[in-house]
Amino acid sequence: MTAIFIIKSNDYTRFEKAKASSAQVISTDYYIPTKLYKYSFKVSFKGNNYEKIKK
């Protein structure tokens, strides 16, 4: 699956799987919507946060 396909289809499957896996680090190029395409795909945690700290 290519990045443009994920962006066009608003597919958050990989992000959801990464969160469910208890990964310590999740990296993305799309923490802000890209201006290269007309799509508003963006990856962030609840409340538009970029980090999730588990206590």
Contact map, one row per residue, 1 for C-alpha under 8 A:
1110110000000000000000000000000000000000000000000000000
1111110000000000000000000000000000000000000000000000000
1111111000000000000000000000000000000000000000000000000
0111111100000000000000000000000000000000000000000000000
1111111110000000000000000000000000000000000000000000000
1111111111110000000000000000000000000000000000000000000
0011111111100000000000000000000000000011100000000000000
0001111111100000000000000000000000000010100000000000000
0000111111100000000000000000000000000000000000000000000
0000011111110000000000000000000000000000100000000000000
0000011111111100000000000000000000000000000000000000000
0000010001111111000000000000000000000000001000000000000
0000000000111111100000000000000000000000000000000000000
0000000000111111110000000000000000000000000000000000000
0000000000011111111000000000000000000000001000000000000
0000000000011111111100000000000000000000000000000000000
0000000000001111111110000000000000000000000000000000000
0000000000000111111111100100000000000000000000000000000
0000000000000011111111100100000000000000000000000000000
0000000000000001111111100000000000000000000000000000000
0000000000000000111111100000000000000000000000000000000
0000000000000000011111110000000000000000000000000000000
0000000000000000011111111100000000000000000000000000000
0000000000000000000001111100000000000000000000000000000
0000000000000000000000111110000000000000000000000000000
0000000000000000011000111111000000000000000000000000000
0000000000000000000000001111100000000000000000000000000
0000000000000000000000000111111000000000001000000000000
0000000000000000000000000011111100000000000000000000000
0000000000000000000000000001111111000000111000000000000
0000000000000000000000000001111110000000011100000100000
0000000000000000000000000000111111000000011000000000000
0000000000000000000000000000011111100011110000000000000
0000000000000000000000000000010111111011110000000000000
0000000000000000000000000000000011111100000000000000000
0000000000000000000000000000000001111100000000000000000
0000000000000000000000000000000001111110000000000000000
0000000000000000000000000000000000111111000000000000000
0000001100000000000000000000000011001111100000000000000
0000001000000000000000000000000011000111110000000000000
0000001101000000000000000000010011000011111000000000000
0000000000000000000000000000011111000001111100000000000
0000000000010010000000000001011100000000111110000000000
0000000000000000000000000000001000000000011111111100000
0000000000000000000000000000000000000000001111111111000
0000000000000000000000000000000000000000000111111000000
0000000000000000000000000000000000000000000111111000000
0000000000000000000000000000000000000000000111111100000
0000000000000000000000000000000000000000000111111111000
0000000000000000000000000000001000000000000110011111000
0000000000000000000000000000000000000000000010001111100
0000000000000000000000000000000000000000000010001111110
0000000000000000000000000000000000000000000000000011111
0000000000000000000000000000000000000000000000000001111
0000000000000000000000000000000000000000000000000000111
